[in-house]
Structure formats: structure tokens, C-alpha cells
Amino acid sequence: FLLFNNDILDVFTIPVQCKLYADDAKLYTSIKSDADSVNLQANLDKLFDWSSKWQLNISHHKCWIIEICKSCRNIKLVDNVYNYKLGSRPLNIVNSVSDLGIIVDSDLNFSGHIASVTRKAHQRANLILRCFISRDIGSLISAFKTYVRPIVEYNSSIWSPSLKKDILTIESVQRRFTKRLAGMSNLSYHARLKLLKLESLELRRLRADLQLVYKILFGHVNLSVDAFFKVNTNEKLNSLRRHSYQLVVPTRRPNCIAGRGLFVYRIAKLWNDLPRGTNFSSFTCFINSISDDFLTLKCSIHFI
């Protein structure tokens, strides 16, 4: 199937971009004028013609238009002025859409995604406590790590929250689960984490962000460094208190509050603050050299 549909990428014209994953296709472009809307519609027509030519039907009920970060535009357009179509069928404009398991909304605040994964994680955690006959704490914690934590950590670098209310919402999954374990109800959350040898979920997300930066900078993933970061070549930064892989902190930031919390904008300062003794020689060495004390200081909420 991948060989069959791979040539679909050749039918679209710049600046419209297309991403494929299995039988899903995503078209995107920047809309700054009516001409950009016309160009997007022209590419939608090409998509429909390609599907008709190769007799590969499109599931119209799974196709939507979503406008991302409208408040960040420098050019103000009338909302919904253009009615996009796929063939003869109009495409609905929605405020949120699920993209490979991540609920993306128009404002990029990801509150809907956070609420969704938190609800699923609570349900899974409750099932563990109800279905496991054993009350052994070690077994229950292992089950939590295996079946619950991945739900609230999947692709967290995309949606990691910057608002304290969202951070607390996610943390409530682990907080509530540990409180219901035998002998833990009277202990503070910080004491429970220390006794159970667990990290807060926020701390784990910070570590995941740093790991992704390392993979991008050192070529461990197929992503262009220039598309995300600019490495600071100022030799004055190579002081006794700074490591040698400093990033340029973006000066142009999105106008919306949610956009400022996106990966590219939030990670530079955290990365630059890594101590000079951080070991960059390999990915494993890098992970091992990031101390919990450093990450704890960088957390927005300190559970004490």
C-alpha cells in the first residue's frame, strides 16, 4: 500500500505540504491572503483527482479543515470566508482534530488533549486497583508504570502544558493512584513519591524534552536541526558555567499564550541551563548525567 500511494506527494505544489502516515494524509499551508486559500483548494482538487484516477476512495466523513493559531496572524482575515471542498463535498471547519493520537485544537493549548488522556488514565488506574487481587505495592506500581503512565506521556514534547492547572490535572493521575495504595493515604504526595521511588510526571516530561533536543541536535532522529533550533556560536558563552551546545533563545514568539509553551519556544532556556558538567558523548551518558535535583528546580510545581 505504501508503494501504491507514495506518488501522491508529487501532485501537490509549494507552499502546500503533505504528510503521510499509513492511509492518512495531512495537507497544510500558511494562509495569509485569499490567494493562499485558492491555492489550498487547488491542491485539494489535485488530491481528489488522484484518488479518482487510482480508484482509492476517500473517507469524506474523516476529513476536516482546522485553522491553527488564528490569533497569531499578522493579517486579519474574515473567518470561514472560503468554503473548502473535496470533490463536490464541502469540508467542515472544526476547532479540534485528533492527529495520530494527539488532539490538536485551533489555539494550540492542548487542554482538550490533556483532559482526554487524563480521563483515560484515571479509568485505567481504577481498573488496576479493582481487578488486581494482590495488594502488593510493588506489583501495583509496576502495573501503573506499564498500563497508565504511557497514556499521559505519549508524545508529551508536543503538548506538554505550561499552565499550572493543566500540570496539576495530569499529576492528579499519579497522585490519586499512589494515595489509594496500602499505608499511603496519610502521607503527602512528596513523601509517597520518595517512598515509592517515583518521579513527578512533570519532571519526567522535562527529561523527555531534553532527550528529544539531544536526539535532534546529534542526528538520532530524522529531523532537521535548522527547522527547530539555532546553535549559538558565540565563543563568549563557553564560560566556566555554560556547556558548549548553547541554543539561541527565540526572540520572535507567538502572540498567543499557548503558543509560547510549544516545544521550540520553551526548551531553549532549559537546555541552556544544563550544567557545564553534562556529558554529551553519547545518548546514554547524557541521560545519566541529568540529575533529578536539576530537573526538580526547573519544575513549575514543587510537591513538598
N, C-alpha and C positions, 0 to 999 in steps of 0.2 A: 504493500500500500504506500509506503514511503517513497519508493521508486516511482509509483504511479502519479503521485500528486506533487512531487518535488518541483516540477517545472512551473507550478503556479506562481512561484516567486518572480519569474521572468516577465509576467504580464503587467506588473504594476510600474508606475512611473514616479520618480522622485518629485516631491518630498514625501509621498505616501510610502510608509514602510509596512512590511508584513512579517509576522512571526507565526511559525507553525509548531504545533505540538500534537503528534498523532493525527487525529481527524479534526482538530480545532485550528482555526485561523483567526488571527487578530490583525486588523488594519489600524494604523494610527498616523496622525499628522498634526501639525500645528495650524490652527485656524485663526488667521489674523485679518482676513478680508473675505468678501463674498466669493472672490476668485478661488480661494482655498477650498471653500465649500463645494464649488462647482468641480474642482479637480478631484476631491474625495469622491463625489458622486460618479465621476467618470471612471474612477478605479473600481468602484462598486459594480458598475456596469461591466467592466472587464472581468471581474470575478464571476458575475452571473453568466456571462458568455462562455467563460472557460468551463464552468460546471455543466452548461448545456451541451457544449461540444463533446465533452468526455462522459456525459451521461452520469454524472455524480451529483445526485440531488443534494440540495442544501436544506438543512433543518431550519426553516424560517422562524419557528417558534423559539429557537435558541439564539437568535440574532438580535442585537440591540446596538444602539448608539449611546455612548456616555461621554459627556463633556467634562474634562478633568480640570480642576482648579480654575474655574471661570473668573474668580475674584483676583487672580494673579495677572490677568491680561492687561496690557497697556492700551489696547484698542478695544473700546467698548462696543459690542455688537448687540443687536436685538436678539433675545433668547428665542431659540426654535424658529428662526426666520427661514431656515432651509429644511425642507422635508426630504430626508434621505430615503431612497428606495433600493430594494434588491429585486431586480426584475420589475414586476408590476406591483409588488407588495411593499407598503411603507414600513420603515423600521421605527420602532418605538424608541423614544429617548427616555432613558432611565437614570435614576440618581445613584444606583449602585449595581454592581455586577460581580459575580464570582469568577475569578480568573485563576485557574489551576489551584483552587482551594483557598485563595485569598479573596475576601470580599473587599472590592475597591469601590469607594464612593467618590462623588464629584469633588468633594473638598479635601480628599486625601487625609482625613483624620482617623480613619480605620476604627472608629468607635463601634460601628456595626460588626466588623470582623471580631473585635475583642469581645463584644457581648456574645457573639455566636460561639466562639471557641471556649469561652469561659463556661457557658451553659452546658456544652457537650462534656467538658472536663469534669464539671460538678456531677453530672449524671454518671459518668464512668467511675468516678471516685466513690460515689454512693453504691454503685453495683459491687465494687470490690469489697466494701465493708459489709454488704448484705450477703454476698454469695460465698465469701471465704469462711469456712468453718473455723479455721485456725485463727487465733488472736495473736499469733506470734508477730511482734512488731517488725522484725527483720524481713519476714515474708511479705507483710503488707506494704512496707516501704519499697521493696523490690517490685511488687506489683504496681505501685504508684509510679515508679520511675519508668516502667515498661509500657503501661497502658494509658497513663494520664498525662504525664509530663510532655510527651511528644505532641499532644494535641495543642498545648499552649506555647510550644516552642517551634512549631513548623514555620520555617521561613521568617523568623522573628525579626531579622535585619530589615525586612521590608516594612513591617507595620509596628515596630517597637514603639510604645507610647511615650509621649513627653509630658502628658497631663497626669498629675498625681492621682486623680480619680480613676483613670484607666489603669495605672500601675497597681493601685490597691485592688481594683476589680480582678485583675489576673492573679495577684498574690493571694487573694481570698481562697483560691482553689487549694493551694498547699496549706494555707493557714487553717482552713476548716478541717481538712483531712487529718493533719497532724494532731489537732485538738481532740479528735474523736478516738485516738489511739489510747490503749490502756495506760493509765497513770499519767497522761499528758494534759488533762483538762485544766488543771490548776496552775500550769506553767505558762509563762509568757511565750510569745511566738519566737523571740530571740533565743530563749532557753531551750525551746523544743528543737530549733534548728541545730543548736550546738550539741545537744544530747544525741540527736539522730544523725549527726554529721551530714546535714543538708545545707545547701546554699539557697539564698532567696532567689526567686525566679528573675527578679530584676538584675541581680548580679550575674546570673547565667546569660542573660541577654546581652549584657555589656561584653562578656567574654566572647560570645558568638560574633558580635560586631567586630571586635579586634581580630578574631580569627579570619573573618571574611576580608578585612583590609589586607592582612598578610597574604592571603591567597591571591588577591588581585595584584598587589604590588610585585610579588615574586613569581607570578605566572603559574600558579597552581590551578587556576580556573580559566576558561576560555572567555575572558572579559578584558577589554582594552583598559589599560590604566588611565589613558587620557580621557576616556569617557566618564571617569569618576573623580580622579584626583589630579593635582599638580604637585609634583615633588619640589620642595623648596631647596634651591641650590645655593642659598646664601651661606657662605662659609662661616659667617659670624655666629650662626646658630650652633656650630659644633663646639659648644662650650662644655664645661665640666658637668653641667646639669641637664644637657639635652642629648638625645640619641641622634644618629646620623641619617635617619629616614623621616625627617620632618615633612609635613604636608602644608601646603598653602591653605590657610583658612579662607573659605569663600567669603568675598565681600558683598557679592550680589546674592541676596537671599530672597526667597518667595515672600510676597506681601502677606499671605495668609499665615496664621499662627501654626496651623497643622503642617504646612509645607516646610517650615523651619525645622521640624522634627524628623524629616526624612533622612535616610542613611547618609547621603553625601554631605549634608549640612551639619549633622550632629556629631559625626565621628571624628572630624579632623582634630578638634581640641583634645578629645580623649586619647587619640593616638599620639599626638604630640606630647602629651603629659606622661607618657610611659617613661619610667626611669632610665637613665643612661646605661645601666647595667643589664637591660633587657637583651636576651640572646636571640639574634635574628639568623643564626647559622642554619637552622632547619625549622620546619614547622613544629616538630615535637619539642625541640628546645625552646621555641618561642612560647608554646602553650605552658610549658613547665616553669618558665621564668616570670609569668604574670602572677603576682601574688594576690591572694584573697584580700589582704589588707588594702592594697592599692585600689582594687575594684570596689571595696566597701566604701571607701572615701568618695568614690565617684557616683555612688547610688543617690538617687533623689530622695529616697526614703530610707531612714536607718531604723531598723526594727530592734529596739532595745527594751 
